[in-house]
Amino acid sequence: MARSSPRRDIVVVGASAGGVEALSRLVHGLERDNGLSSLFVVLHVMPTGTSVLPNILDRSGPLRAQVARDGAAIEPGNIYVAPPDRHMLIRDNRVRVTLGARENGHRPAIDPTFRSAAETYGPRVVGVILSGSLDDGAAGLAAVKRAGGLAVVQDPRDALYGDMPASAMAATSVDHVLDVDGIAALLNEVAGSGDDDDEDSEDDVPGHWEPLMDELDQHETEQPASGFTCPECGGALWAKQEGELLQFKCRVGHVYSPESLVEEQGRSLEAAMWAALRALEERADLLRRVARRVGRRGGSDEHFQRRIENLEEQAETIRKAVTSMSTDVPSLIQSAEPATQE
């Protein structure tokens, strides 16, 4: 039997640039006995080293914060923080930590955590998007909303970086747009209200994509590929349109929004250009050494000098291009859209 007023006690929070300050404010505003079951936090962090975020959040409010450990049972009133270079998923009342494929260029990424929470807990989930750049979390928040959960975003005017909240608002019909203090007050209110039964099961919640994104459906691979390649593994990308959301995913599970794909392609292009510049300069240096050896033996180095000058001109052209690169994301996405919808 479906709930008329579901308990909202599973909170998933995603943040990126400017997120530490927003998360600290959010945790500070939470009450100890507000009925919240658990809070799961994903912050884009460097893949190496140890995250200090659990210590920061532990000192910021009344709830205990810890790094998520694979297989750990979910305990009420705890904050679980995704570790560096791992996705955090929620399955069978346990936290799963996995080295899954990057999504939108990130691991941990926000979307996998949100999707797994929506698939496991459905209407009990509150999805919260805080300050950050680009749009990781937009698809995950849409999954929370489709599963009957509550969609909440930080007011972009309150965020240090408003791109992620604004992208989430464009991707789905959010329920609340609030400053961080207002979000904390909302969580305190909704966590302790609603029915307290647990008759919903995983099977009752309509899934979107499998949480690990390990492979494509046979139906999708039978469709024409998008014509783009995955910046990370070089495989073909398939386009998937879900309402206003357009995403690209490859066979092994890398997932990109159009904005993230443009960003990752820009990084790959820059890396390739630096590699080309290095190769040209190394070749010119090698020819200089050969020319000196020929000169010491009384031979003419004129042929080598012409080749060296040609290589130096090519290297300078590439150097100017790579140092002046800029990515106009909106125009590139607009020009790419017709090709993906043929």
C-alpha positions as CSV (number, residue, x, y, z in Angstrom):
1,M,0.0,0.0,0.0
2,A,1.5,3.4,-1.0
3,R,2.1,6.0,1.6
4,S,0.1,9.1,1.6
5,S,2.7,11.0,3.6
6,P,6.1,9.3,3.4
7,R,8.7,9.7,6.0
8,R,11.6,11.7,4.6
9,D,14.6,10.4,6.6
10,I,17.3,9.5,4.0
11,V,19.1,12.6,2.9
12,V,21.7,12.6,0.0
13,V,23.7,15.8,-0.5
14,G,25.9,16.7,-3.4
15,A,28.4,19.6,-3.6
16,S,31.5,20.7,-5.4
17,A,33.3,24.1,-5.5
18,G,32.2,26.1,-2.5
19,G,30.7,23.0,-1.0
20,V,32.7,22.7,2.3
21,E,31.3,26.0,3.6
22,A,27.7,25.1,2.5
23,L,28.0,21.6,4.1
24,S,29.3,23.0,7.3
25,R,26.4,25.5,7.5
26,L,23.9,22.7,6.7
27,V,25.2,20.3,9.3
28,H,25.4,23.1,11.9
29,G,21.7,23.7,11.5
30,L,20.6,20.1,11.9
31,E,19.0,19.0,15.2
32,R,20.3,15.9,17.0
33,D,16.9,14.3,17.5
34,N,15.1,15.4,14.4
35,G,14.1,11.9,13.2
36,L,16.8,11.9,10.5
37,S,17.9,8.3,9.7
38,S,21.1,9.0,7.8
39,L,22.8,11.7,5.7
40,F,25.1,10.8,2.8
41,V,27.5,13.4,1.5
42,V,29.3,13.5,-1.8
43,L,31.9,16.3,-2.4
44,H,34.1,16.4,-5.4
45,V,37.6,15.9,-4.0
46,M,41.0,15.0,-5.4
47,P,41.5,11.2,-5.9
48,T,44.6,11.1,-3.8
49,G,45.1,11.7,-0.1
50,T,42.7,11.6,2.8
51,S,39.5,13.6,3.0
52,V,39.3,15.9,6.0
53,L,35.6,16.6,5.4
54,P,34.4,14.1,8.0
55,N,36.4,15.9,10.7
56,I,35.1,19.3,9.6
57,L,31.4,18.1,9.6
58,D,31.9,16.2,12.8
59,R,32.9,19.5,14.5
60,S,30.2,21.5,12.7
61,G,27.1,20.0,14.2
62,P,25.5,17.4,16.5
63,L,25.7,14.4,14.1
64,R,28.6,12.0,13.9
65,A,30.4,12.1,10.6
66,Q,32.6,9.4,9.2
67,V,34.2,8.2,5.9
68,A,32.0,5.6,4.3
69,R,33.3,2.1,4.5
70,D,32.2,-0.6,2.1
71,G,29.6,-2.9,3.5
72,A,29.1,-0.9,6.7
73,A,25.5,-1.1,8.1
74,I,23.7,2.2,8.0
75,E,23.2,3.6,11.5
76,P,20.6,6.3,12.4
77,G,21.9,9.8,13.0
78,N,25.2,9.4,11.1
79,I,26.7,11.3,8.3
80,Y,28.5,9.2,5.7
81,V,31.1,10.9,3.5
82,A,32.2,9.5,0.1
83,P,35.9,8.7,0.2
84,P,38.3,10.0,-2.4
85,D,38.3,8.2,-5.7
86,R,35.4,6.0,-4.8
87,H,31.6,6.1,-5.6
88,M,29.3,5.8,-2.6
89,L,26.1,3.8,-3.1
90,I,23.3,2.8,-0.8
91,R,22.0,-0.8,-1.0
92,D,20.1,-3.1,1.4
93,N,20.6,-0.8,4.4
94,R,24.3,-0.8,3.8
95,V,26.9,1.6,2.4
96,R,28.7,0.3,-0.7
97,V,32.0,1.9,-1.8
98,T,33.1,1.1,-5.3
99,L,35.8,1.9,-7.9
100,G,33.1,2.3,-10.6
101,A,33.6,4.2,-13.8
102,R,33.8,8.0,-13.4
103,E,30.7,10.0,-14.1
104,N,30.9,13.5,-15.4
105,G,34.6,13.2,-14.9
106,H,34.3,12.6,-11.2
107,R,34.8,9.8,-8.7
108,P,33.2,10.2,-6.3
109,A,30.3,11.5,-8.4
110,I,27.0,12.7,-7.1
111,D,24.7,11.0,-9.6
112,P,25.5,7.4,-8.6
113,T,24.8,8.1,-4.9
114,F,21.5,9.8,-5.6
115,R,20.3,7.1,-8.1
116,S,21.1,4.3,-5.6
117,A,19.3,6.0,-2.8
118,A,16.2,6.6,-5.1
119,E,16.2,3.0,-6.2
120,T,16.6,1.7,-2.6
121,Y,14.4,4.1,-0.6
122,G,12.1,5.8,-3.1
123,P,9.9,8.4,-1.4
124,R,11.9,8.4,1.8
125,V,14.8,10.2,0.1
126,V,15.5,13.9,0.2
127,G,18.0,15.0,-2.5
128,V,20.0,18.2,-1.9
129,I,22.2,20.0,-4.4
130,L,24.5,22.6,-3.0
131,S,27.2,24.9,-4.4
132,G,29.3,23.7,-7.3
133,S,30.3,24.1,-10.9
134,L,28.9,22.3,-14.0
135,D,26.0,19.9,-13.5
136,D,26.9,16.7,-11.7
137,G,23.9,15.8,-9.5
138,A,21.2,17.1,-11.9
139,A,20.5,13.6,-13.3
140,G,20.6,12.1,-9.8
141,L,18.2,14.7,-8.4
142,A,15.8,14.0,-11.3
143,A,16.0,10.2,-10.3
144,V,15.1,11.1,-6.7
145,K,12.1,13.1,-7.9
146,R,10.9,10.3,-10.3
147,A,11.1,7.8,-7.4
148,G,8.8,10.0,-5.3
149,G,11.5,11.7,-3.2
150,L,11.9,15.4,-2.3
151,A,14.1,17.5,-4.6
152,V,15.9,20.5,-2.9
153,V,18.5,22.9,-4.2
154,Q,20.5,25.7,-2.6
155,D,19.4,29.0,-4.0
156,P,22.0,29.9,-6.6
157,R,22.2,33.4,-5.1
158,D,23.2,31.9,-1.8
159,A,25.8,29.6,-3.3
160,L,29.5,30.5,-3.9
161,Y,29.1,28.7,-7.3
162,G,25.5,28.5,-8.6
163,D,26.0,26.3,-11.6
164,M,25.1,22.9,-10.0
165,P,21.9,24.2,-8.3
166,A,20.8,26.0,-11.5
167,S,21.5,22.9,-13.6
168,A,19.4,20.8,-11.2
169,M,16.6,23.3,-11.4
170,A,16.7,23.1,-15.2
171,A,16.7,19.3,-15.2
172,T,13.7,18.6,-12.9
173,S,10.9,20.3,-11.1
174,V,12.4,20.9,-7.7
175,D,10.3,21.1,-4.6
176,H,12.3,23.7,-2.7
177,V,14.9,26.4,-3.5
178,L,16.3,27.7,-0.2
179,D,19.4,29.1,1.3
180,V,21.5,26.7,3.4
181,D,19.9,27.6,6.7
182,G,16.4,27.1,5.1
183,I,17.5,23.7,3.9
184,A,18.6,22.7,7.4
185,A,15.3,23.8,8.8
186,L,13.4,21.9,6.1
187,L,15.3,18.7,6.9
188,N,14.6,19.1,10.6
189,E,10.9,19.4,9.8
190,V,10.4,16.7,7.2
191,A,12.6,14.0,8.8
192,G,10.3,13.7,11.8
193,S,7.0,13.9,9.9
194,G,5.1,11.4,7.8
195,D,4.4,7.7,8.2
196,D,7.1,5.5,10.0
197,D,6.4,2.2,8.4
198,D,8.8,0.4,6.1
199,E,6.6,-1.4,3.8
200,D,8.2,0.0,0.7
201,S,10.9,-2.3,-0.8
202,E,13.5,-1.9,-3.5
203,D,11.3,-3.6,-6.0
204,D,8.5,-1.0,-5.4
205,V,10.8,1.8,-6.7
206,P,11.1,2.2,-10.5
207,G,14.8,2.2,-11.4
208,H,16.5,4.4,-14.0
209,W,20.0,3.1,-14.8
210,E,21.8,0.5,-12.8
211,P,23.8,2.2,-10.1
212,L,27.2,1.1,-11.3
213,M,26.5,1.8,-14.9
214,D,28.5,-1.3,-15.8
215,E,27.1,-1.9,-19.2
216,L,24.7,-0.7,-21.8
217,D,21.3,-2.3,-22.4
218,Q,21.1,-4.4,-25.6
219,H,18.4,-2.0,-26.8
220,E,20.7,1.0,-26.5
221,T,23.6,-0.7,-28.3
222,E,21.3,-1.5,-31.1
223,Q,20.7,2.3,-31.6
224,P,23.2,4.4,-33.6
225,A,26.0,5.7,-31.5
226,S,26.2,9.5,-30.9
227,G,29.3,9.9,-33.1
228,F,31.3,11.1,-30.0
229,T,33.9,9.0,-28.2
230,C,34.5,8.7,-24.5
231,P,37.3,11.0,-23.4
232,E,38.5,8.5,-20.8
233,C,38.5,5.1,-22.6
234,G,38.0,6.1,-26.2
235,G,34.9,3.9,-26.7
236,A,31.7,5.0,-28.5
237,L,29.2,7.1,-26.6
238,W,25.4,6.5,-26.8
239,A,23.0,9.4,-26.1
240,K,20.1,9.0,-23.8
241,Q,17.4,11.6,-23.6
242,E,15.3,11.6,-20.4
243,G,12.9,14.6,-20.4
244,E,15.1,17.7,-20.4
245,L,18.2,15.6,-19.6
246,L,20.6,14.5,-22.2
247,Q,23.4,12.2,-21.1
248,F,26.1,10.2,-22.9
249,K,27.4,6.9,-21.7
250,C,29.9,4.4,-23.1
251,R,29.9,0.6,-22.9
252,V,32.0,0.3,-19.8
253,G,30.0,2.9,-17.8
254,H,31.5,6.3,-18.1
255,V,28.7,8.9,-18.1
256,Y,28.7,12.5,-19.2
257,S,26.2,15.3,-19.4
258,P,26.8,17.6,-22.5
259,E,28.5,20.2,-20.3
260,S,30.8,17.6,-18.7
261,L,31.6,16.0,-22.0
262,V,32.7,19.3,-23.5
263,E,34.8,19.9,-20.4
264,E,36.4,16.5,-20.6
265,Q,37.0,16.8,-24.3
266,G,38.7,20.1,-23.7
267,R,41.1,18.5,-21.2
268,S,41.8,15.6,-23.6
269,L,42.5,18.0,-26.5
270,E,44.8,20.1,-24.3
271,A,46.7,17.1,-23.2
272,A,47.1,15.9,-26.8
273,M,48.3,19.4,-27.9
274,W,50.9,19.5,-25.1
275,A,52.0,16.0,-26.2
276,A,52.3,17.2,-29.8
277,L,54.3,20.2,-28.7
278,R,56.7,18.1,-26.6
279,A,57.2,15.7,-29.5
280,L,58.0,18.5,-31.9
281,E,60.5,20.1,-29.5
282,E,62.2,16.8,-28.8
283,R,62.5,16.1,-32.5
284,A,64.0,19.6,-33.1
285,D,66.5,19.0,-30.2
286,L,67.5,15.6,-31.6
287,L,68.1,17.2,-35.1
288,R,70.3,19.8,-33.5
289,R,72.4,17.1,-31.9
290,V,72.7,15.3,-35.3
291,A,73.6,18.6,-37.0
292,R,76.4,19.3,-34.5
293,R,77.8,15.9,-35.1
294,V,77.7,16.4,-38.9
295,G,79.3,19.8,-38.5
296,R,82.2,18.4,-36.4
297,R,82.9,15.9,-39.1
298,G,83.1,18.7,-41.7
299,G,79.7,18.0,-43.3
300,S,77.0,20.6,-44.1
301,D,74.2,21.0,-41.6
302,E,72.1,23.2,-43.8
303,H,69.5,20.5,-44.5
304,F,69.1,19.9,-40.8
305,Q,68.8,23.6,-40.0
306,R,65.9,23.9,-42.4
307,R,64.1,21.0,-40.8
308,I,64.8,22.4,-37.3
309,E,63.3,25.8,-38.3
310,N,60.2,24.1,-39.7
311,L,59.7,22.1,-36.5
312,E,60.2,25.3,-34.4
313,E,57.6,27.1,-36.4
314,Q,55.1,24.2,-36.0
315,A,55.9,24.0,-32.2
316,E,55.3,27.8,-31.8
317,T,51.9,27.5,-33.6
318,I,50.8,24.8,-31.3
319,R,52.1,26.6,-28.2
320,K,50.1,29.7,-29.1
321,A,47.0,27.6,-29.8
322,V,47.2,25.6,-26.5
323,T,47.9,28.6,-24.3
324,S,45.0,30.5,-25.7
325,M,42.5,27.7,-25.6
326,S,39.0,28.6,-24.2
327,T,35.9,26.4,-24.1
328,D,32.7,28.1,-25.0
329,V,30.5,25.5,-23.5
330,P,27.0,26.8,-24.4
331,S,27.8,27.3,-28.1
332,L,29.6,23.9,-28.4
333,I,26.6,22.1,-26.8
334,Q,24.2,23.9,-29.1
335,S,26.2,22.9,-32.2
336,A,26.4,19.3,-31.0
337,E,22.7,18.8,-30.2
338,P,21.4,18.3,-33.8
339,A,23.9,15.4,-34.3
340,T,22.7,13.6,-31.2
341,Q,19.1,13.8,-32.1
342,E,19.2,12.5,-35.7
